[in-house]
Amino acid sequence: MRQFSQNSHHTVQHVDTYTPGTAAVTTVTGYKGRSVQIRCPYKSGYETHLKYVCRGECYTFQTKDIPVDSKTAKDERFSLNDDTAARVFTVTITDLRSEDGGNYWCGTQQKVHDHYTEILLVVKVGE
């Protein structure tokens, strides 16, 4: 089951929101060699649940590529800070690389199906 948030307040630097079908996708733009932040709001009641960001097709039952969650980071360039009062977790990626670009999913662990919000990270050179 594919679940999406219609909330598009994942802004950090430059953000364009478009809606293919019924799923809102947020685009975040970062620059090679710098850091970028991805903001992921979540609903009340999930403050103590595991939060994470994964790459690729994360809503399937296949193995997920999760570089960071609210407990650990597999990639030292990724960090996650959860502001439970504001109900937003922020993922920071440092030393941004071209290969970091692509689809990411903000995930909030739930009992049956995790809740996902899609993010498109665009990595540019310069500026």
Order of alpha helices (4+ residues) and beta strands (2+ residues): beta-beta-beta-beta-beta-beta-beta-beta-beta
